[in-house]
Amino acid sequence: MAARKGVYRIEHGVALIELRLSLIAQLFNSLDPSPFHQKDLDADAEEYIFGAAREIGPGTPFKIVIHLPQSEMADAHATKEAIQNYFAYRLDTTQRDLRYELHLGRIALLIGFGFLFACIAAREFVQRLGNNTFVDLLAEGLLISGWVAMWRPLNIFLYDWWPIRRNVRVFQRLAQADVELRAEPND
């Protein structure tokens, strides 16, 4: 998948995720008391960078370019490190989310299979009680209940983990992305 033409500038075959800031502090969460190289990104900045990286796609190399006034360039190296550290942290937490989701899926699958087998056994027992409408209704209700219990584990393994895995891939790319600060003339 290639970057959409016209949305992101391409420079030497590399898509640019560009931010224009008047202060470096705009990039970081102002309420985060962490040291500079460990600070959280501002939520809007993270959302923009993450969304752009996801939109650019896995087939196109990209780098993050931050345009700043010359007077804000003093902490250029620390800023690059802080951005890479932040996305490495987000990668770690997203990988944990994926492991947790799959762990929940395995537990739900065990519970679901147990309940399904119990419902099938109860259905067999109920069907031996006779052949009338009430018995048939109860037997079918048990079978349906057993399969409904399988909905959650199937949902996890068929659908829920894919978006988390996609986010892991995007955060992997962001954690390794080249970050460049470019000086703009002071106004």
TADAQUI-V595865 format. One record per backbone hydrogen bond with DSSP energy under -1.0 kcal/mol. CO is the residue of the C=O (numbers start at 1). NH is the residue of the N-H. If there is no record, write none. Layout:
# TADAQUI-V595865
co=CO nh=NH
co=CO nh=NH
This chain:
# TADAQUI-V595865
co=4 nh=7
co=4 nh=8
co=9 nh=16
co=11 nh=14
co=14 nh=11
co=15 nh=63
co=17 nh=65
co=19 nh=67
co=23 nh=26
co=24 nh=27
co=27 nh=42
co=29 nh=32
co=35 nh=38
co=36 nh=39
co=40 nh=29
co=42 nh=46
co=43 nh=47
co=44 nh=48
co=45 nh=49
co=46 nh=50
co=47 nh=51
co=48 nh=52
co=49 nh=53
co=50 nh=54
co=51 nh=55
co=52 nh=56
co=53 nh=57
co=61 nh=15
co=63 nh=17
co=64 nh=180
co=65 nh=19
co=66 nh=182
co=67 nh=21
co=68 nh=184
co=69 nh=72
co=70 nh=73
co=73 nh=76
co=75 nh=79
co=76 nh=80
co=77 nh=81
co=78 nh=82
co=79 nh=83
co=80 nh=84
co=81 nh=85
co=82 nh=86
co=83 nh=87
co=84 nh=88
co=85 nh=89
co=86 nh=90
co=87 nh=91
co=88 nh=92
co=89 nh=93
co=90 nh=94
co=91 nh=95
co=92 nh=96
co=93 nh=97
co=94 nh=98
co=95 nh=99
co=96 nh=100
co=97 nh=101
co=98 nh=102
co=99 nh=103
co=100 nh=104
co=101 nh=105
co=102 nh=106
co=103 nh=107
co=104 nh=108
co=105 nh=109
co=106 nh=110
co=107 nh=111
co=108 nh=112
co=109 nh=113
co=110 nh=114
co=111 nh=115
co=112 nh=116
co=113 nh=117
co=114 nh=118
co=115 nh=119
co=116 nh=120
co=117 nh=121
co=118 nh=122
co=119 nh=123
co=120 nh=124
co=121 nh=125
co=122 nh=126
co=123 nh=127
co=126 nh=129
co=132 nh=136
co=133 nh=137
co=134 nh=138
co=135 nh=139
co=136 nh=140
co=137 nh=141
co=138 nh=142
co=139 nh=143
co=140 nh=144
co=141 nh=145
co=142 nh=146
co=143 nh=147
co=144 nh=148
co=145 nh=149
co=148 nh=151
co=150 nh=154
co=151 nh=155
co=152 nh=156
co=153 nh=157
co=154 nh=158
co=155 nh=159
co=155 nh=160
co=156 nh=161
co=161 nh=165
co=162 nh=166
co=163 nh=167
co=164 nh=168
co=165 nh=169
co=166 nh=170
co=167 nh=171
co=168 nh=172
co=169 nh=173
co=170 nh=174
co=171 nh=175
co=172 nh=176
co=178 nh=64
co=180 nh=66
co=182 nh=68
co=184 nh=70
